[in-house]
């Protein structure tokens, strides 16, 4: 079946996110093992089980630090989270949309991500649909988040190609019948997408 839609991940694909060492630095500042103690809170934030305000309140209580210090940590976390805009990938995707392909995003995200990413990169202007895990309560590689996206864009799995920088997420898409490209770098991804699109 002909590919009619291109669905991308954000972190590692539209945003290039090299390790900045932020968590290691702050773990030393808060005290060894402190970041691990926040794991459940951050996981809850990924599926929208807590608000950003609740995260800040509970984290400061868990760590026994001031709100100002935790706010400083989170500002660095957001810089790390947003990474660097992958303009080459975004421009390619925008050009395919102009040709008539439908575009969408499936992102394992975090409470507050839509506002931060919209301010930084205006993804809403690039795509027809954005499915954020923190807004829908589902995360990749759960098949349900892919099915939700397919329903929103009105496409069959066989009409969609999905791009992600985490192979298990690609495998989950393929299990549903979608084509998938494992993102290693932009040039390789564009080359593989072109090959898939030309088949149709």
KEKE-3310 file (N, C-alpha, C; in steps of 0.2 Angstrom, whole numbers, plus 5000, padded with zeros to 4 digits):
npx = (5004:5002:5013:5006:5007:5018:5026:5034:5045:5050:5061:5078:5076:5068:5073:5089:5098:5111:5120:5121:5125:5118:5110:5119:5128:5119:5115:5126:5126:5113:5115:5122:5112:5101:5094:5089:5079:5069:5063:5051:5042:5046:5042:5028:5025:5028:5017:5006:5001:5003:5004:5014:5017:5014:5024:5035:5032:5032:5044:5053:5050:5053:5067:5071:5075:5076:5063:5068:5080:5077:5070:5080:5087:5077:5076:5088:5086:5076:5083:5091:5082:5075:5085:5094:5088:5083:5085:5087:5080:5068:5065:5065:5054:5044:5044:5039:5026:5021:5020:5009:5009:5003:5007:5013:5016:5022:5026:5035:5034:5033:5026:5022:5029:5023:5021:5034:5041:5033:5035:5049:5051:5039:5031:5018:5016:5022:5016:5001:4996:4999:5004:5006:5013:5011:4999:4990:4991:4998:5012:5025:5033:5019:5006:4994:4996:5001:4990:4980:4985:4984:4971:4967:4973:4967:4971:4977:4987:4996:4998:5007:5023:5034:5046:5059:5071:5074:5075:5066:5054:5052:5050:5038:5029:5031:5025:5012:5009:5014:5027:5044:5057:5072:5080:5096:5105:5103:5105:5105:5092:5083:5087:5082:5069:5065:5067:5057:5046:5046:5043:5030)
npy = (4994:5011:5024:5037:5045:5053:5050:5056:5055:5066:5069:5066:5065:5076:5085:5086:5077:5077:5070:5080:5080:5085:5078:5071:5081:5088:5078:5076:5088:5088:5077:5061:5049:5056:5060:5048:5045:5053:5046:5040:5051:5058:5049:5048:5061:5059:5053:5061:5060:5068:5086:5099:5108:5100:5091:5099:5103:5090:5085:5094:5092:5079:5079:5088:5101:5119:5127:5136:5131:5119:5123:5129:5118:5112:5121:5119:5106:5107:5114:5103:5094:5100:5101:5102:5110:5100:5106:5102:5089:5093:5102:5094:5086:5096:5099:5087:5087:5098:5093:5085:5074:5068:5073:5069:5068:5057:5057:5052:5061:5075:5083:5100:5100:5103:5117:5122:5117:5122:5136:5136:5129:5129:5117:5115:5121:5113:5101:5090:5084:5081:5069:5068:5060:5063:5070:5061:5050:5038:5028:5026:5010:5006:4999:5005:5019:5022:5017:5026:5038:5034:5034:5047:5054:5047:5036:5020:5008:5003:5013:5022:5029:5028:5036:5034:5036:5025:5009:4998:5006:5007:4994:4991:4999:4993:4980:4983:4985:4996:5005:5007:5018:5017:5030:5035:5044:5060:5060:5047:5043:5051:5046:5033:5036:5042:5031:5023:5031:5032:5020:5020)
npz = (5000:4997:5004:5014:5024:5036:5051:5065:5078:5092:5102:5098:5085:5078:5087:5091:5104:5112:5126:5140:5152:5163:5173:5180:5185:5193:5202:5210:5216:5223:5230:5230:5222:5222:5210:5206:5215:5211:5201:5200:5200:5189:5179:5181:5176:5163:5158:5161:5174:5185:5188:5182:5192:5203:5202:5205:5218:5225:5222:5228:5241:5242:5240:5249:5247:5242:5234:5224:5221:5215:5204:5197:5193:5185:5175:5168:5165:5155:5145:5141:5137:5126:5117:5102:5088:5074:5059:5046:5045:5049:5038:5027:5031:5031:5017:5012:5017:5010:4998:4999:5008:5023:5040:5056:5074:5086:5102:5117:5130:5141:5155:5152:5140:5128:5128:5130:5118:5108:5109:5107:5094:5087:5082:5079:5067:5058:5057:5056:5066:5084:5095:5111:5125:5138:5137:5133:5141:5138:5132:5120:5119:5118:5110:5109:5108:5096:5088:5092:5086:5073:5072:5074:5063:5053:5045:5038:5046:5036:5028:5033:5038:5051:5061:5072:5086:5094:5094:5099:5099:5085:5081:5087:5080:5067:5071:5070:5057:5051:5041:5046:5051:5058:5066:5064:5060:5052:5037:5034:5038:5029:5017:5018:5020:5008:4999:5003:5000:4987:4982:4982)
capx = (5000:5006:5013:5002:5008:5025:5025:5040:5047:5053:5068:5083:5074:5067:5077:5095:5099:5117:5120:5124:5128:5114:5108:5125:5130:5114:5115:5131:5124:5108:5117:5122:5106:5095:5090:5085:5073:5064:5061:5043:5039:5047:5038:5021:5025:5028:5010:5002:4998:5004:5005:5021:5017:5014:5030:5040:5031:5034:5051:5057:5049:5057:5074:5073:5079:5072:5060:5072:5086:5074:5068:5086:5088:5073:5078:5094:5083:5072:5088:5093:5076:5074:5091:5095:5083:5086:5082:5087:5075:5061:5064:5063:5047:5039:5043:5034:5019:5019:5019:5003:5009:5000:5012:5011:5021:5021:5032:5036:5035:5034:5021:5025:5033:5020:5022:5041:5043:5030:5039:5056:5051:5033:5030:5011:5016:5025:5012:4994:4994:5004:5002:5011:5012:5009:4992:4985:4992:5001:5019:5028:5030:5012:5003:4988:4998:5001:4983:4977:4988:4981:4964:4967:4975:4962:4975:4978:4994:5000:4999:5011:5030:5036:5053:5061:5078:5074:5073:5059:5048:5051:5048:5031:5026:5030:5020:5005:5009:5017:5034:5047:5064:5076:5084:5103:5107:5098:5106:5102:5084:5081:5088:5078:5062:5065:5066:5050:5041:5047:5040:5022)
capy = (5000:5018:5028:5043:5049:5052:5051:5057:5056:5072:5069:5062:5065:5083:5088:5082:5078:5074:5070:5086:5078:5089:5074:5069:5087:5089:5072:5077:5094:5087:5072:5055:5045:5060:5059:5041:5046:5057:5043:5039:5057:5060:5044:5051:5067:5057:5051:5066:5058:5074:5092:5102:5111:5095:5088:5103:5102:5084:5084:5098:5089:5072:5080:5092:5107:5124:5128:5140:5127:5114:5127:5130:5111:5110:5125:5115:5100:5109:5115:5097:5091:5103:5099:5107:5109:5097:5110:5098:5084:5097:5105:5088:5084:5101:5099:5082:5089:5103:5088:5081:5069:5070:5073:5068:5067:5053:5059:5051:5068:5077:5089:5106:5100:5106:5124:5123:5115:5127:5142:5135:5126:5129:5111:5115:5124:5109:5095:5090:5081:5080:5065:5069:5054:5066:5072:5055:5044:5032:5029:5021:5006:5003:4999:5010:5026:5022:5016:5033:5043:5032:5036:5054:5056:5044:5032:5013:5007:5002:5020:5026:5027:5030:5037:5035:5034:5020:5003:4995:5010:5006:4987:4991:5002:4988:4975:4985:4985:5002:5005:5011:5019:5018:5036:5035:5051:5063:5058:5040:5043:5054:5042:5028:5038:5043:5025:5020:5035:5031:5014:5021)
capz = (5000:4996:5010:5013:5030:5039:5058:5068:5085:5093:5105:5095:5078:5077:5092:5093:5111:5115:5133:5142:5159:5168:5178:5184:5189:5199:5207:5214:5220:5227:5234:5226:5222:5222:5204:5206:5220:5208:5195:5199:5199:5181:5175:5181:5172:5156:5156:5164:5181:5189:5184:5183:5198:5208:5202:5208:5225:5228:5221:5233:5247:5242:5241:5255:5244:5241:5227:5220:5219:5211:5198:5193:5191:5180:5169:5165:5162:5149:5140:5139:5134:5120:5113:5096:5082:5068:5054:5040:5046:5049:5032:5023:5033:5029:5010:5010:5018:5005:4992:5000:5013:5030:5045:5063:5079:5092:5107:5124:5132:5149:5157:5150:5134:5122:5128:5129:5111:5104:5110:5104:5088:5083:5079:5077:5061:5054:5057:5056:5073:5089:5101:5117:5130:5144:5136:5131:5146:5134:5130:5116:5113:5119:5103:5109:5106:5088:5086:5094:5081:5067:5072:5073:5056:5048:5041:5040:5047:5030:5024:5037:5040:5057:5062:5079:5087:5098:5090:5101:5096:5078:5081:5089:5074:5062:5073:5069:5050:5049:5040:5051:5050:5064:5065:5067:5058:5047:5031:5033:5038:5023:5012:5019:5019:5000:4996:5005:4997:4980:4981:4980)
cpx = (5004:5007:5010:5004:5015:5025:5032:5040:5050:5060:5072:5081:5073:5071:5083:5097:5105:5117:5124:5127:5124:5112:5114:5127:5125:5113:5120:5129:5118:5110:5117:5115:5100:5090:5086:5079:5068:5061:5054:5040:5040:5043:5031:5020:5025:5021:5004:4998:4999:5005:5012:5022:5017:5021:5035:5039:5033:5041:5055:5056:5053:5065:5076:5077:5074:5069:5064:5078:5083:5072:5074:5088:5084:5074:5084:5091:5080:5077:5090:5088:5075:5079:5092:5091:5086:5083:5082:5081:5068:5060:5062:5055:5042:5038:5039:5027:5017:5017:5012:5003:5006:5006:5009:5017:5018:5027:5031:5038:5035:5029:5025:5029:5030:5021:5029:5043:5039:5033:5046:5055:5045:5031:5023:5011:5019:5021:5005:4992:5000:5001:5007:5009:5009:5001:4987:4986:4994:5008:5021:5033:5024:5009:4997:4990:4998:4994:4979:4979:4985:4974:4963:4968:4971:4966:4976:4986:4999:5002:5004:5018:5031:5043:5054:5068:5079:5071:5066:5053:5046:5048:5040:5027:5025:5026:5013:5004:5012:5024:5037:5054:5067:5081:5091:5107:5102:5099:5103:5095:5081:5081:5083:5070:5061:5064:5059:5045:5041:5044:5033:5022)
cpy = (5006:5021:5035:5048:5048:5055:5051:5057:5063:5071:5064:5062:5073:5087:5083:5083:5074:5075:5076:5086:5082:5084:5072:5075:5088:5084:5073:5083:5092:5081:5065:5051:5049:5060:5053:5041:5049:5053:5042:5045:5059:5055:5046:5057:5065:5055:5055:5064:5064:5080:5094:5105:5106:5092:5092:5103:5096:5083:5088:5095:5082:5073:5084:5098:5113:5124:5131:5135:5122:5117:5128:5124:5110:5115:5122:5109:5101:5110:5108:5093:5093:5102:5105:5105:5106:5100:5106:5093:5088:5100:5100:5086:5089:5101:5093:5083:5094:5099:5084:5076:5072:5069:5073:5067:5062:5054:5056:5058:5069:5083:5095:5106:5103:5114:5126:5122:5120:5133:5142:5134:5127:5123:5111:5117:5119:5102:5095:5087:5079:5075:5065:5063:5057:5069:5066:5049:5038:5033:5024:5016:5003:5004:5004:5017:5027:5021:5023:5038:5041:5034:5043:5057:5052:5040:5025:5013:5006:5008:5024:5024:5031:5031:5038:5033:5029:5014:5000:4999:5008:4999:4987:4994:4996:4982:4977:4986:4992:5001:5009:5012:5021:5024:5035:5041:5054:5061:5051:5040:5046:5050:5036:5030:5039:5036:5022:5024:5034:5025:5015:5025)
cpz = (5000:5003:5009:5019:5033:5046:5061:5075:5086:5095:5101:5087:5076:5081:5093:5100:5113:5123:5136:5149:5164:5174:5183:5188:5195:5204:5212:5219:5225:5232:5230:5227:5222:5216:5204:5210:5217:5202:5194:5198:5191:5177:5175:5177:5165:5153:5159:5170:5186:5185:5185:5190:5204:5208:5206:5216:5228:5227:5227:5240:5248:5243:5247:5253:5243:5234:5222:5217:5214:5204:5194:5190:5185:5174:5165:5161:5156:5144:5137:5135:5127:5115:5108:5090:5076:5062:5047:5040:5045:5042:5027:5024:5030:5021:5008:5011:5013:4998:4993:5005:5020:5035:5052:5067:5084:5097:5114:5127:5139:5150:5156:5143:5128:5122:5127:5121:5106:5104:5106:5096:5084:5079:5076:5069:5056:5052:5058:5063:5077:5094:5106:5122:5136:5143:5135:5136:5143:5132:5125:5120:5114:5112:5103:5107:5099:5085:5087:5088:5074:5066:5071:5066:5051:5043:5043:5042:5041:5026:5027:5038:5046:5058:5070:5080:5092:5095:5092:5099:5089:5077:5083:5084:5069:5064:5071:5061:5047:5046:5045:5049:5057:5063:5068:5065:5053:5040:5029:5033:5032:5017:5012:5018:5011:4997:4997:5001:4990:4977:4979:4974)
residu = (UNK:UNK:UNK:UNK:UNK:UNK:UNK:UNK:UNK:UNK:UNK:UNK:UNK:UNK:UNK:UNK:UNK:UNK:UNK:UNK:UNK:UNK:UNK:UNK:UNK:UNK:UNK:UNK:UNK:UNK:UNK:UNK:UNK:UNK:UNK:UNK:UNK:UNK:UNK:UNK:UNK:UNK:UNK:UNK:UNK:UNK:UNK:UNK:UNK:UNK:UNK:UNK:UNK:UNK:UNK:UNK:UNK:UNK:UNK:UNK:UNK:UNK:UNK:UNK:UNK:UNK:UNK:UNK:UNK:UNK:UNK:UNK:UNK:UNK:UNK:UNK:UNK:UNK:UNK:UNK:UNK:UNK:UNK:UNK:UNK:UNK:UNK:UNK:UNK:UNK:UNK:UNK:UNK:UNK:UNK:UNK:UNK:UNK:UNK:UNK:UNK:UNK:UNK:UNK:UNK:UNK:UNK:UNK:UNK:UNK:UNK:UNK:UNK:UNK:UNK:UNK:UNK:UNK:UNK:UNK:UNK:UNK:UNK:UNK:UNK:UNK:UNK:UNK:UNK:UNK:UNK:UNK:UNK:UNK:UNK:UNK:UNK:UNK:UNK:UNK:UNK:UNK:UNK:UNK:UNK:UNK:UNK:UNK:UNK:UNK:UNK:UNK:UNK:UNK:UNK:UNK:UNK:UNK:UNK:UNK:UNK:UNK:UNK:UNK:UNK:UNK:UNK:UNK:UNK:UNK:UNK:UNK:UNK:UNK:UNK:UNK:UNK:UNK:UNK:UNK:UNK:UNK:UNK:UNK:UNK:UNK:UNK:UNK:UNK:UNK:UNK:UNK:UNK:UNK:UNK:UNK:UNK:UNK:UNK:UNK)
# end
